[in-house]
Amino acid sequence: MQQPPTLKTSRLLLEPLCIGDAQAIQERFPHWEVVRYLNACVPWPYPDNGALSYLQDHALPAMALGKEWHWTIRLITEPEDVIGCISLMDQDNNNRGFWLSPPWQGQGLMGEACEVVDRYWFHTLQRDCMRVPKAAPNEASRRVSQRGGMTLISRSQAEFVSGSFTNEIWEMTREHWLAQRG
């Protein structure tokens, strides 16, 4: 399968994930503010080789099979510095996930990254529907979905790194995505 392309926004550069990103991810990812609302399958405390293991055992093989698309998030002004990651997955009720290191949160960067990645999902990959799970207490992530035009479609209980919470599934159809863009 072909590597996903580099994607750009006015402030961001989204580079396809590669093994060379392991050290930067290992430094930026294992912070409570980043992981607390992630699925409980994320190990916590995060092991010293967590990023490398994730890349070798999960992300890169899934990319090679064409089942997942992963990008690092970088500022255009600092293209060598990984500040987060965003992913698309061909999974039931789990098509997009992301994280952003705390110093860059609250600046609208994730909404910007989601916009270009959503375009890739609906336009390039021609998918009909995107569904995104999230812990209900994760207000920042909920706002990203709301601003992006998604609709809350279901709630259930699920386990997250910080405990058991209501898991929400947010959805946007290709038709709605196209209508939003005129």
Secondary structure, 3 states (H helix, E strand, C coil): CCCCCCEECCCEEEEECCHHHHHHHHHHCCCHHHHCCCECCCCCCCCCCHHHHHHHHHHHHHHHCCCEEEEEEEECCEEEEEEEEEEEECCCCCCEEEEECHHHCCCCHHHHHHHHHHHHHHHHCCCCEEEEEEECCCHHHHHHHHHCCCEEEEEEEEEECCEEEEEEEEEEEHHHHHHHCC
